């Protein structure tokens, strides 16, 4: 073999060896990167389970708030998970946090849990609700926001405006016509003395926003009556709110 061919043979061997080690090097880099990535994933996972496996209990369902006069009612359903043995509620307003809890006894049906919070200051509250099992495992949070009404709300209530008042001599009755009102008005309470000297109290239910009429039987011509307007600021309100009494005379 000539010198030139020997040199070519040696160069080919060197090139093949370089390529071989390059492939090995690349594979080593990739393997190292994969091992590092897996180590990071495992480290992150270990962080979450370092205190043991997390067990969650089913949360309450269909939470409903029932606002009232310096109080609030809550209802919720327990649909699944027979392990639930307690419901605990945290609430906050004005930077203050409080809590209460109630033991529950599950049945084979859907169970309803109710809470009533009395002596609450007027304002908006956030209620955070958790369910627990007997071992102390807790559900994820379920929350609801509710408004508690009080003196500030009552102070701004006004009576429904009277459109007209007429007297019928034949029927000896008075007819009161009202202007329309908003959806939070549920009716009027009217007090008057009839022509037999008996005090009568009439409740005129508000059924629409349109003008409406109420008839006061055995009414004394020229006498006055007093009335006030009834409010429910929320369809789920557990209390009725009243404006101040106002006196009017039927012509």
C-alpha positions in Angstrom: 0.0 0.0 0.0 1.4 3.4 -1.0 2.0 6.2 1.4 -0.9 8.3 0.0 -3.3 5.4 0.4 -2.1 4.8 3.9 -2.8 8.4 4.8 -6.3 8.3 3.3 -7.0 5.1 5.3 -5.9 6.7 8.5 -8.0 9.9 7.9 -11.1 7.8 7.2 -10.6 5.9 10.5 -10.1 9.2 12.4 -13.3 10.7 10.8 -15.3 7.6 11.7 -14.0 7.7 15.3 -14.8 11.4 15.6 -18.4 10.8 14.4 -18.8 7.9 16.8 -17.7 9.9 19.8 -19.8 12.9 18.6 -22.9 10.7 18.6 -22.1 9.3 22.0 -21.5 12.8 23.3 -24.8 14.0 22.0 -26.7 11.1 23.5 -24.9 11.7 26.8 -26.0 15.4 26.8 -29.6 14.5 26.0 -29.7 11.8 28.7 -28.3 14.2 31.2 -30.9 16.8 30.3 -33.7 14.3 30.6 -32.5 13.1 34.0 -32.3 16.7 35.2 -35.8 17.5 34.0 -37.2 14.3 35.7 -35.4 15.3 38.9 -37.0 18.7 38.9 -40.5 17.2 38.3 -39.9 14.7 41.1 -38.7 17.5 43.4 -41.8 19.6 42.6 -44.1 16.6 43.2 -42.3 15.7 46.4 -42.9 19.2 47.6 -46.7 18.7 47.3 -46.8 15.2 49.0 -44.1 15.8 51.6 -46.8 15.8 54.3 -48.6 12.8 52.9 -51.3 12.3 50.3 -54.0 15.0 50.4 -57.6 13.7 50.9 -60.4 15.9 49.9 -64.0 15.7 51.0 -66.9 16.7 48.6 -67.9 20.3 49.0 -71.4 21.6 49.7 -73.7 22.4 46.8 -76.3 25.0 45.9 -75.5 27.5 48.6 -78.2 30.2 48.9 -78.1 33.4 51.0 -81.2 34.8 52.7 -80.6 38.4 53.8 -82.5 39.9 56.6 -82.7 42.7 59.2 -79.2 42.5 60.9 -79.2 38.8 60.2 -78.4 36.4 57.4 -79.6 32.8 56.7 -77.7 30.3 54.6 -78.8 27.0 53.1 -76.8 24.4 51.3 -77.1 20.8 50.0 -75.1 17.7 50.7 -75.5 15.7 47.5 -72.6 13.2 47.6 -69.9 11.9 49.8 -71.4 10.1 52.9 -68.2 10.8 54.8 -69.2 14.4 55.5 -69.8 14.9 59.2 -69.4 18.6 59.7 -69.9 21.9 57.9 -67.9 24.9 59.0 -68.4 28.5 57.8 -66.0 31.5 58.0 -67.3 35.0 57.3 -65.8 38.4 57.1 -66.8 42.0 56.9 -64.9 45.2 57.7 -61.6 43.3 58.2 -63.0 41.0 60.9 -63.3 37.2 60.5 -65.5 34.8 62.5 -66.6 31.2 62.2 -69.2 28.7 63.2 -69.8 25.0 62.6 -72.5 22.5 62.6 -72.4 18.7 62.9 -74.4 16.8 60.2 -75.8 13.3 60.0 -75.9 12.1 56.5 -78.9 10.1 55.1 -79.4 8.2 51.9 -81.1 11.3 50.4 -79.9 14.8 49.6 -79.5 16.6 52.9 -80.1 20.3 53.6 -77.9 22.2 56.1 -79.1 25.6 57.3 -77.4 28.3 59.3 -78.8 31.5 60.8 -76.5 34.4 61.7 -78.0 36.9 64.1 -76.9 40.3 65.3 -74.8 41.1 62.2 -73.8 44.6 61.4 -75.3 46.1 58.2 -73.0 45.4 55.2 -71.8 42.9 52.7 -70.4 39.6 53.9 -68.4 36.8 52.2 -69.1 33.4 53.6 -66.5 30.6 53.0 -67.9 27.2 53.5 -66.0 23.9 54.1 -67.2 20.4 54.8 -65.2 17.9 56.9 -65.1 14.2 57.6 -64.5 12.7 61.1 -60.8 12.4 60.5 -60.6 16.2 59.9 -60.1 16.1 56.1 -61.5 19.2 54.5 -63.2 20.0 51.2 -62.2 22.8 48.8 -63.9 26.1 49.5 -67.4 27.0 48.4 -68.3 30.7 49.0 -71.3 33.0 48.7 -71.7 36.8 49.1 -74.7 38.2 51.0 -75.9 41.7 52.1 -77.2 42.3 55.6 -79.7 45.2 55.8 -80.4 47.5 58.8 -81.0 51.0 59.9 -79.3 52.7 57.0 -81.4 50.8 54.5 -84.6 51.5 56.5 -83.9 55.2 56.7 -84.0 55.6 53.0 -87.4 53.8 52.4 -90.2 56.0 51.2 -94.0 55.4 50.9 -95.6 54.7 47.7 -97.1 57.8 46.0 -100.8 58.1 46.0 -102.3 59.0 42.7 -105.8 59.8 43.9 -108.4 59.1 46.6 -112.1 59.2 46.1 -115.2 58.4 48.2 -118.3 56.5 47.1 -121.4 57.7 49.0 -123.6 54.8 47.9 -121.1 52.0 48.8 -119.7 54.1 51.7 -116.2 53.1 50.7 -113.0 54.9 49.7 -110.9 54.1 46.7 -107.1 54.7 46.7 -105.1 54.7 43.5 -101.4 54.3 43.6 -98.6 55.2 41.2 -96.4 52.3 40.0 -93.3 51.3 42.1 -90.1 49.2 41.9 -89.8 45.5 42.2 -88.6 45.7 45.9 -92.0 47.0 47.0 -94.3 44.1 48.0 -97.4 46.0 49.2 -99.0 48.6 51.4 -100.4 48.4 54.9 -103.4 50.7 55.5 -105.0 51.5 58.9 -108.3 53.3 59.3 -111.4 53.5 61.5 -114.6 52.3 59.9 -118.1 53.8 60.4 -118.8 51.4 63.2 -115.8 52.7 65.2 -113.7 49.6 64.6 -110.1 49.9 63.5 -109.4 48.1 60.3 -106.0 47.1 58.9 -105.8 46.4 55.1 -102.9 44.8 53.3 -102.7 45.7 49.7 -100.4 43.3 47.9 -98.2 44.7 45.2 -98.3 42.5 42.1 -96.8 44.6 39.4 -95.0 47.8 38.7 -98.1 49.4 37.2 -100.6 51.7 38.9 -102.9 49.8 41.2 -106.1 50.4 43.3 -107.3 49.4 46.8 -110.8 49.8 48.2 -111.5 50.6 51.9 -115.0 49.4 52.8 -117.3 51.1 55.4 -115.1 54.1 55.4 -116.1 57.3 57.1 -116.4 60.1 54.6 -113.8 62.8 55.2 -111.7 60.8 57.6 -108.0 60.2 57.2 -106.1 56.9 57.1 -102.5 56.0 57.8 -100.4 53.8 55.6 -96.9 52.5 55.1 -95.1 50.6 52.3 -93.6 47.2 52.7 -90.2 46.3 51.1 -88.2 43.2 50.4 -84.7 44.2 49.0 -84.1 40.7 47.8 -86.4 37.9 46.6 -84.8 35.6 49.2 -85.1 38.1 52.1 -86.3 36.6 55.3 -87.5 39.9 56.7 -89.9 42.5 55.5 -88.9 46.2 55.9 -91.3 49.1 56.4 -91.3 52.8 55.7 -92.7 55.2 58.3 -96.4 55.6 58.6 -97.9 58.5 56.7 -101.4 60.1 57.1 -103.7 61.0 54.2 -107.3 62.2 54.0 -109.8 61.0 51.4 -111.7 63.9 49.9 
